[in-house]
Amino acid sequence: MWNKILNWLKRFWGLVLAFVALVAFLANLATVIAFAKDYFATPTPLLTPFPTATMVPTVSSTPTLGPFQFLSFPKQVRIGDDVEVILQARKDDVCTLEYYTPEETKSTAEGLGAVIANSKAQCVWKWHISGHTASGKAKLIIAIEDIEETHEFEILPGE
């Protein structure tokens, strides 16, 4: 009888040990599967910008009037006021600004013409609207290298 009990205990503990071994194997298998998912996962491609021949404007809170990105552009200016136009470019770009009065005459005011983009990659022009200028629509022709745009702004009577 003791032999039967001993055989039964051996089988019972054998089954318990086999069950424990199976649980340990499954736990390790879950760890291996999680590692394999991470290790063999398809890598997320890194988006690397490629240099292009076209200018890519930076994001600004000011509205863009066209492909050029203006950081400062007047909508209206009073006769006798100073005007400032700031254009985002690339460092060392050559930018040109021509200002035509409402009478359609090209201005020769100081501060107009060709400038080289500064270390912040900005082309900056500042000039004064003469007291002899008529009110109406003024025209700006702005160029960066070979790309040219025309924009208008309103000149209002002085106060």
LINMO-V640826 format. One record per helix or strand. SS is the DSSP state (2 for helix, 1 for strand). FROM is the first residue (numbers start at 1). TO is the last residue. If there is no record, write none. Layout:
ss->(SS,SS)
from->(FROM,FROM)
to->(TO,TO)
This chain:
ss->(2,1,1,1,1,1,1,1,1,1)
from->(2,69,76,82,94,106,113,122,136,147)
to->(39,72,78,88,100,106,116,128,144,156)
